[in-house]
C-alpha cells in the first residue's frame, strides 16, 4: 500500500510540475511582431537619431528631401534634427526631444588631439534632456563620420550660453 501511495504522490507531483512548466513564466502569447525590412546596400541620405518609445533609433532621410543636401555637414544634419520628425515619422511613433530653437549651430573640431567635436548653439546646453543630448551627439558624430570629418565614435561637447556639457560619445555606436 505504501508503494502505491508513494507512486501516486510522485505522479501527482509530476503532473503539478508539468502543469507549472507548461504555464511558463507568465508571458502571454502574442501574434508575430514584424519589423521593418533590413537595410541593404549603402545607406543614402541624412542620418538622424530620433526616439521610438524613448529609445534612440537611426532614421535615414532621403537626400532629395528638402532641405537635405547630398552630403550634409554635421551642422546641416543638426538643423534637420531640430525641425523634428516628419509626418510619416510621427505616424510611425517617432519623436524628438531636441528643441526647435537649437538651430543655428556650428560644429568644429575640439582643437586638441582627442578627435572630438564641439557643437555650439545659441540655446541653453545644460537644460537639454538626456535624450536630446544623445540625439545631438549621435547625429553629429554620424554626420561627421559620413563626411570624413572624424570617426563615429568621436566625443561631442555641447556648448551653449549657459556653459558646456561634458564630452560624450554616442551610447549606441
Secondary structure, DSSP 8 states (H G I E B T S, - for coil): -HHHHHHHHHHHHHHHHHHHHHHTTS--------------S---SEEEEEEETTEEEEEEE-TTSTT--TT--HHHHHHHHHH---HHHHHTTEE--S-GGG-SEEEEE-SSTT--EEEEESS-STTS-HHHHHHHHHHHHHHHHHTTSS-TT--EEEEETTEE---B--TT-
